[in-house]
Amino acid sequence: MQLTIYTDYTLRVLMYLGAKPEGSRSNIKEIAEFYNISSNHLGKVVYEMGKLGLIETVRGRNGGITLAKDPADIIIGKVVRHTENPINLVECFDPEKNACRISSACRLKGILNEALNAYLKVLDSYTLKDVLVNKDVLYGLIDN
């Protein structure tokens, strides 16, 4: 399974913000430059992350972006579910677009669904805090 760029950027922003010292703020331009990605794309991601309650944004001169939750409360699987929704590994996972002629008798769909559930179960067992066990190293890379 390949995650979308949207999910990739979401996870990168969470890691970036989580590696920073508590209470410090970042901004879209800073994060986009660090990762060498489009600030326009990142702006859309940050906007949605705010709506999901993952980050807090403050406008104005001393504004910026911070995590809205403790990293221990941000479950990676939940983030992936929100950003990849719906997760259609193959055409037959989407009843509205399914045109596969063998779908009604195909056993592969069940196997793929089982694999997807196992994948998400693993991601559900990790939080942002787990990802940030090397927070000092990550911050050292960010702060350069």
N, C-alpha and C positions, 0 to 999 in steps of 0.2 A: 504494500500500500504506500502510496506517495501522498504526503500532505500538500495542500495547496500553499501557494506563496503567502496568502492571507494568514493561514495558521502559522507558518514559519515566522512571519513578521511578528505576529502576536506573541509567540513564545520568546522570540528574541527581545522584544520590548520588556516583557516580564523579567527576563534574566538580567537585562541591563539595569532596570529600575531596582531589582532585588539586590544587585551587587553593590549599588551605591550606599553610602552611609545613611542610616536612618534619618529621616527628616530632610534630606537634600532633594532638590527638585531637578528635573531634567526638562529638555524641550525636544520637540519633534526634529528640529534642524540638527541639534547635537547628536541625537540617536541615528538619524538618517546618514549623517556624515560619518559617524563611527562605523556603521555597517556598510556604507557605500551603497545605499538604496535610495529610491525615490522618496522625497519628503511628501509628495502628493499622495502616493500610495500609503505611506506611513500615517499621514493625517487621517485617512479613512479608517485605518486600523485602530488608531488611538481613539477616535470618536466612538467606534463600536465598543472598544474595551471600557470606555467610560460608561456607556449605556449598560454594559454587563456588570458594572460595579467592581471591575478588576483594578481600575486605576482612578485616581482623583485628579482632576485638572483644575488649575487655578489660573484665571486670566490676569493680565496686568503686568506691571513692571517687575514685581517679585514673584510672578506666577511660574507655572510649570506643571510637570507631571510627576506624580508619586504613586506608589502602590496604595490601593484603598483597603487592602486586607493584609493580614500577616501572611508571609510566604507559606506557613504551615497550613493555612486555610485555602490555598489556591491549588486545587486538584488538577493535575495535568490532563487526565482523561476528560474531566468536565469541560476544560478549556477547549480541547480538541472537538468534543461533541458540539459545542456552541459554534465554533468557527468552521467546522466541516459539515454542518447540518444542511441537507441530509447526507449521510455517508452511503453513497451508491457505488459499491465496488464494481458492479457490472450492471448492464442495462436492465436485467430482470429485477433488480432491487427497487426500481422506480416503476410502480404500476401504471403511471400515466404515460411513460415513454417506452414501456416494454413492448417490443415487436418481435421478440425471439420466438420462433415457431416451436421450439421444443421445451419452452419454459414450464409447461404444465407437467411434464414428465421428467424434467431434469433434476438430478440429485446434487449437482454441483452447487446450486444456489444454497442449499442447506449447509454444505461443507464450508462454503465461503462465509456464510453468516456465522457459523460456529467459530471460524478463524477470526472474523472481525470482533466478535464478542470477547474472545480470548485476548486479542490485541488491546481492546479498550479496558479490559479487566486489569491488565498489566499497567496501563497508563493511570488507571484509577488508584493504583497502589502507591503512586508517587505524587508528591506535592512540589511546589516551587522551592520549598525549603530543602528538599532532597537534591534538587538540581543545583542548589547554591551551596553545597557542602564545601566547595572550594571558592567561596565568596571572595576571600582575600586575593586569590590569583586572578579571578575575573575582574575585580576592581582594579588591580594593577594593570590589566590590559586596557581597561576603559579609561583610566586616569592618565595614561601616557599621552 
